[in-house]
Structure formats: structure tokens, C-alpha cells
């Protein structure tokens, strides 16, 4: 209980009951006017009306002793109420009592200030103050109130008002909260252990000055063993080295903050932290294939796309950017390369038109490299790769369309004939939708490793494949529509041959081992290693031992070093080139594949002559007698002379052949191109001196000769224009017709006739021809009684003359009818 004692007309005593607090500060007994007060040692305030903080009052003891007591000015400025009180009755905060209150009800107590009348109520008769609502310190930590005693009848103040503070006592009723969660953080991949990622901070609404309600400890609930958090600061750090973004990029970390210093019974809150590994340039670009097959139709125009390829770089952004350029190949003048800014692919485009009949294939070599290299990882390079592009030129045709731009299949090596590789599918895009027949172009599969079902497009092997000979087969599948224009198309089919352990290991090098004659036993003369064509990578391991047939030899031994190498030891001394200059040591090598393969390789050991320091002087067999007596230089000179003489002879023969070739060509041109032009009229039927009638009959039978086509005369030609039977023949027509037929028969049966037609000059007019001039200009206007109807039977060659002269009467009759 706390009391405030004031001087003046009267004193107002206030009793404050602190609920939940059992210890009282002190108790003081006062005798002035019979008042009793509690001493509350808080902040001291000097109020108006105080005459002094210390006054003396005398009191006589039982034995007459005078006691001196110091007068105390009681100060009360704050009181406490526990928050979140949920009892059935209102909480008694304190009690007001005035010295002038005689208990007869003339005093009225008034309470004003924050929460007065709503949260805090006062009994105006007794002065008891109660809290009627549950208080929350986090909403309002304290309330300032004013108490006063007034006359109930007149409402006049009996003493000045007194101000006091009610503080809400905190309890641990609020868990920690992360106000800014969830959090997002980034840290570079391959960072060292302990690299700071970010700091998370939780807040606790409880009073940090009271107890451990707001003392927080951080821990990690999810995200180990990759990350850790400092308990006191909330700083998240990396806990594992070499975290690779390409293996895993994002991590979900759950952080907990617990109050009460992390002890049991404390409240906790969690937040999620999404940590992303940022990229560094730690991976070089790599082409998926070493060889790419592309095709271009000869009807494509410059600027059109031929194909695309892309080097894979698992890095991101600038770190994964790849620049491409052409560095070699016979197609650098025909093709150009650019980079697609969106897909980052190398685009091969046609630079100049290509001709299928001139050149059917081109080769290009392309390089892909990283333009931005991190100096920290430069030793992991080189950051570039190369690939070869083989471009085939195709004949122009409208093809069907494959459902995929390219196909990639896998098949194990040594698979039996007929093993299925994969299926390609194409369809005719035309309205007719003709069925499609499949095939593999021979030029893409020259050795014919594969076959394709022409109906369903299933690709199968024709014989076992060897990955060590060719790891990738880049072929094309062709689809041709059945019916229509037989249009076809091709698609790239990349077939990867999967590795199996089918190759035995062998020596890495086949060099001879040179050993001195004076070698001492136990000396290592060579360390051998092995290679295996199979793709075993870092798991490859070899073991060595002597072949069984030489396991007990007394010259050499083999010790397996258990690191895929073996040491060759000498077992004895006393080697001599004169006795034996070469030793063959068979060594058996085993690999660790499934199934294991082994082979026996022979190591050649040659005995050499050495000086006292072990330096080899000679390892060749020294001849004792030189039979010919010629030095090596002399023999080389003789051979050089013989080679020069042979080269001169070959050159002479070649020149002689070149001189003869033009003569042959000249003779052929002289025989075949015997054409003579003329502009003279013929001499009529009796002109037999200026031309050969045989030539005339040949020209009649072969009219195509005038157009440059000269058929052969050594075979019997077919009759192209059979004669039409006619009725009115004169004596002249019968003679000419029979004469021509006779000459035709003779020409057909003459085996000595030349195989060409000749054209002669007709420069003789003839004597007394009945036909006269063949010109139609004068004949039309000339009156004649001759009957030319017989021209109808002379065949198509005389049809024009027959129409002009043979039908004259008909034309006259028609004109008479019109006149009439």
C-alpha cells in the first residue's frame, strides 16, 4: 500500500494495492492527526503546499524520554497492474482517502485522465479504484490519471488534485515476429565456408527491460548442412564449400527466433529464407556433337538459313554467353555465320548460291568461346570448343515434312543386326496427303550401318557398331511421297553409340626399352602404362603381370604399382649384345571393366653399349664386313639419280600424249560438221548433173535434218509419212513416184552409205522441164491447161503445191457461185 501525505487544510491518502506483488517497500506509522501511511520509494517530487521535506515532531516516551521523528513527504507517481488479467472480478488498483473525510459521506472522490470511467472506475464514496477491462501492455504501457476530493453537496475541491501513473506490468504473451519475411537472399556459387548471406531480425512486442520475455535466440530448422545461423545476431552463413549452382540453384531455409533466451517455455516465430546461388563462369562451352550434318537445297537464295548449332554452357547470363566464328573449311566463301540474340544459337546462312551439279558438299569448322572469363576460374579452362559442320547440297524438290526438326537416338555398341534404333515420322503437307516412303541416303551412311523400314520409318542396325571407331553417326532419313511429284525431304538423325567394355587394354607406347649391358640386378629399366579405347573415365584401372609362359624367367620381372602402371626390374647381370641383343617380354594387362578384358603385349628390350656413367653409346648391331665397299652417301646419290631419270621419262611420255590429242579432236570435227550453205535455185527434174538424186530421196525421208538432227543412215529408217493413195496420176507422176521409191529402197539396202547427211549446191536450171520455175509468185497468175491433181499423191512434201494448183477449179466454181 502506498500513501501520499500532503500538508495544508487536509491530507489525501491513497492506498494502491499491487496485485501479484507480495513484497512491500516499507511501512511507516505517522501520528499526525491519527494518519497511517505507506512509504513508496520512487522518484521524489516537490509539490506546492509542502513547507519542508523534513519537519520534527516530539513525542514523549513511557520513561519521559523525548523522541524526535523526521517528517516525511510521501511521493507516489506510478503504480503497476499485471496485463492480461482474466480473473472474474475487477482488479483493485488502489484507494483514495482524504484526511477531511470523517466517514459521514460528505466527501466525493473524482478520477479523471486516460481511461477514467471506461478502464478505471472509482467508488466516489470509498475512493476504491478498479480496472474493469483486461489491459495489454503492447497496446498501451501506462495511463496518467488525476485524483481529487470534492464536497459532495457543493462540488468544491477540498484539496488540490493529485496526478499519478498506472503502469501495465508485462508478461510473456507475444511471440517473436519477423516483420519483413519471407526473405530472399543471393550468394555466389562456389563461395567459401562462412560467407555471409544475409541477416534476419525478429521483434518481440514484450518489454525488453523486464525479464527475458524479449531476449531472442536464433536457430535454423531447415537448410542444413548447407547453411548456418548465428544464435545472437541472426546472420546466415554458408556451411558447405563448392556449392554448384548447376547442380542446385535454390535452397529453402527456415529460421526460428525464440524468446526467453531460447529456454523451454519461450515463445517462438519462424520465417522462410529463399537463398539463390548466383552464377559464376566456372564452366567452359561444349558442343554436344563433334560433327554436325546439315543440308541445303540448291534453289535456296543467299541469306536463307541452312542450320543451327549451339554449344552448351550451363552458366547463366554473360557467364554463359558463347560467341561463334568460322575458323576453317572449304565452305567459308559460300556460307556465313551469325548468332541468334534470343536463343544464343549459331545460325549458318547461305552466303552465295550453291550448285548441286558443281559441288555437293562443304565442310566448315566452327569455334564457340566465352567472351567473359572470370580470372578466379581461368585455370579451369580453356573456355572454348570446336565442331565440324558437314553441309550437303541437295537437289531442289518440294519435300514432305517431318514432325521433328531432328532426331537423336542411342544404341549400344556390338548390338546384333536388326536392333531397333528409333523411329522417324513424316507426313505429306499437301492436300493429297500421299503416303510416305522412307530411306537413308547413301552419302550420309556410306558404310551402310543402318537401314530403315520404308513404310513406318523404323531405323535398325545392319551390323554391330563400334563406339571406339565412331561414337556418333550423323545420318539423314529421307521421306518421299508416293504418287504426285515424288517430292522428298530429309531430316538429321544423330545416333549415339553407347559404350560397353569390349576392348582389351594395351601399352600406351610401343617404344623399345634400352638397357645397358652392365645393368645391375634390381634396377628399374622401364615403367609401362596402358590405355583402353573404352570410355571408362576416372574409374579405369589396369593391372599388370608377366604372361604365364615367362612367369619363371630369370631375366626380368614385373611389379604392379597399383596406379595403372608397372615397373620392369632386372633380375640378373651379365647381359651381352654379342650373346643376345634383344629380349621380348610378354606382359598381361587386365582392366576393371564388366566383363574384364585382358591382352598380352610384348615389351621389346634391347641391350645397348654404355659408358661407365651409364650413358648409352650404341644399340645397333655393328656389321663386321662391308661387302660392297660403298658408303651410305654414295648409295643415296645413286638412288636419287635413278629417281630423276624415271621422272624425266614419265614427263616426256605425258607431253607426247598431250600433243596428239588436238589432232584427234580436229579430225572428228572435220568429219561431223560438213554443212554447206547455198542460195541458188534447183535445175528441175532434168538437173542430174548438179546433185545426187540419192541425197534428194534421203532429204525427203528425213526432214528433221534441216533442224540440225541428222539420223544415222546405216540402219533402215521407219516411214514417217506414208503415201496417200490417189486416183489421177499422169505419166510423169508415175515415173517420178516409181523412181523415188526405187532409189529409197536402194539407199535403205546400201551398207556402204555414210552415217551422215550431206547438203549439195544446186546451181543448174535443167533443160525443158515441164514444171518450169518452182516459184509460186508467177505460177498463180499463169494460165495453163496442165492438170496438177496428181500432186495429191506425192505425199506431204508436195501438199502445198497440190493446194495451190490442184484445187484451182474448185476455187473458180466457188467464185462463180458467189457472183451469181
LINFENMO-V937221 format. One record per residue. PSI is psi in whole degrees, -180 to 180 (NA if undefined). Layout:
PSI
PSI
This chain:
133
147
147
127
126
155
159
-141
-35
174
143
119
132
126
124
118
119
107
130
-6
121
-21
130
146
-56
162
135
138
124
145
-8
124
24
23
146
136
156
139
119
113
94
-151
134
132
138
119
157
144
-14
121
-34
149
-24
115
162
137
135
145
138
128
-175
-28
15
8
138
122
139
128
138
130
134
135
111
132
131
120
-14
147
166
142
131
134
162
30
127
29
168
-26
156
151
129
114
-45
-176
135
138
130
151
-23
-1
112
-1
9
4
15
-11
137
128
134
137
131
167
-161
123
2
130
-20
-57
-47
130
152
140
111
-12
-50
-23
10
133
127
149
117
-9
158
129
147
115
-30
-20
-46
123
-25
160
137
120
160
128
144
145
128
162
130
-32
-42
-10
24
138
136
-19
164
155
152
132
139
164
135
115
142
121
128
144
163
85
10
124
158
148
141
105
-22
12
163
158
153
128
158
141
139
143
161
21
154
160
135
2
130
131
-56
172
131
145
129
153
148
124
-11
167
116
-14
-4
112
-154
19
-29
16
114
147
132
144
163
125
-29
135
-2
153
22
-33
161
166
140
128
-36
-35
-23
19
126
133
158
145
-9
145
162
44
121
122
-34
-24
-42
131
-35
146
136
114
135
118
137
138
128
133
-170
29
19
4
169
139
-10
158
152
158
151
160
153
135
117
112
128
132
122
159
145
158
85
11
130
157
153
127
133
-27
150
-25
131
136
127
165
151
137
147
-13
5
148
156
139
-16
151
137
-44
175
151
156
131
131
128
111
-10
168
160
-138
-29
-31
6
137
130
138
149
151
131
-17
167
157
-1
16
-26
-15
-21
157
162
139
173
129
120
-22
-50
-10
36
151
122
120
123
155
128
-39
154
144
154
119
-39
-23
-52
130
-6
151
155
134
148
125
145
133
128
156
126
-24
112
130
119
-25
-26
24
-27
-12
-2
-166
150
56
162
158
153
155
136
124
116
122
138
129
152
146
130
153
109
163
177
131
150
-17
147
-26
164
144
124
165
145
142
144
155
11
143
163
137
4
134
134
-47
172
133
154
133
159
154
123
-6
169
-34
-28
56
151
159
140
136
153
164
117
137
-35
-18
-15
68
-39
0
60
-23
158
161
139
121
-17
-43
-4
17
124
130
162
147
-16
164
144
153
112
-34
-27
-39
112
-29
139
113
97
177
143
132
138
124
130
139
127
178
-134
11
46
148
166
166
152
146
133
112
118
119
131
115
144
143
157
93
12
132
148
160
169
142
-34
153
29
151
152
126
131
137
151
-28
20
146
149
144
-2
139
116
-15
147
118
153
173
160
156
131
-18
158
87
-17
-138
-12
-2
135
140
148
149
146
162
148
149
-33
-17
19
-27
27
158
13
-48
158
161
133
120
122
0
20
33
21
165
147
139
120
150
134
-18
178
178
31
145
132
-30
-35
-52
120
-14
135
139
118
105
130
132
128
132
143
179
24
176
110
160
140
148
159
159
120
142
126
125
122
119
133
130
162
131
160
-171
-23
2
10
130
130
-45
141
-1
155
123
121
145
-28
135
102
-44
-29
10
143
167
-40
-38
-41
-40
-39
-39
-45
-39
-39
-41
-42
-41
-43
-43
-40
-37
-42
-46
-41
-40
-44
-40
-40
-40
-38
-36
-32
-29
-27
-41
-32
-43
-44
-38
-41
-41
-40
-36
-32
-44
-19
57
77
125
128
151
160
27
152
156
170
10
-167
-30
0
85
-1
-29
-12
163
125
-25
-36
-39
-45
-32
-40
-34
-39
-26
77
-15
-14
-28
-23
8
-9
113
101
163
146
-3
6
159
120
158
150
113
-36
91
148
139
132
139
162
-52
92
134
179
-37
-41
-36
-41
-45
-41
-47
-39
-43
-44
-39
-44
-32
-44
-42
-41
-36
-34
-2
113
-13
5
139
153
38
162
144
147
124
167
126
102
10
130
-29
175
119
40
135
-30
-23
-146
143
1
135
-6
-41
-28
-31
-34
3
129
130
146
6
145
115
19
-25
-15
-19
-27
1
-1
-178
-27
-28
16
-37
-42
-40
-37
-34
-38
-32
-21
23
-43
-37
-40
-39
-42
-40
-37
-37
-40
-38
-38
-38
NA
